[in-house]
């Protein structure tokens, strides 16, 4: 066999090997598109970004809290518009929104002293160190949450928002209206959601929407 023929055979074999390796990955990716729930989250993220306009200056990741879902479930979604992905975490709601302390949010409020969660769009601002350690300051962008800053509604970590609390009590504890997360998850919020990004909260009731692709 000539050197040219041998070289052609080697190149052809290498190409076939690469194709055999990559083809299943492509097939797998095509077989696992975004779920119905995640497509809904993407649509909400894009809608709220458009409404917020220039109030949001970092538009790669949007946080969406679905308070129509029980607090024992992962209902805080990081919607990554650049990577086309969704990751979900636990988040607590306010005591004033859940007076029965059964894990369900019954009502929103924007009133001082209500200790309730407020619905609407927020812009995430800077980090600061407060009662619960490093926290993220929030600015309310809607009439339903425009008192967030004077009410000290922020994102922070809390022991009552841990997975272990759910395992023991069947629900999370309650905040004073803040978005409280498991300390193990909160670093993700600090890195991915602070500094001019959008956070949106509402009773979306997406728990019943199909999650699998």
Buried (B, 14 or more C-beta within 10 A) or exposed (E): EEEEEEEEEEEEEEEEEEEEEEEEEEEEEEEEEBBBBBBBBBEBBBEBBEBBEEBBEBBEBBBBBBBBBBBBBBBBBBBBBEEEEBBBBBBBBBBBBBEEEEBBBBBBBBEEEBBBBBBBBBBBBEBEEEEBEBBBBBBBBBEBBBBBBEBBBBBBBBEBBBBEBBEEBEBBBBBBBBBBBBBBBBEBBBEBBBBBBBBBBBBBEBBEBEEEE
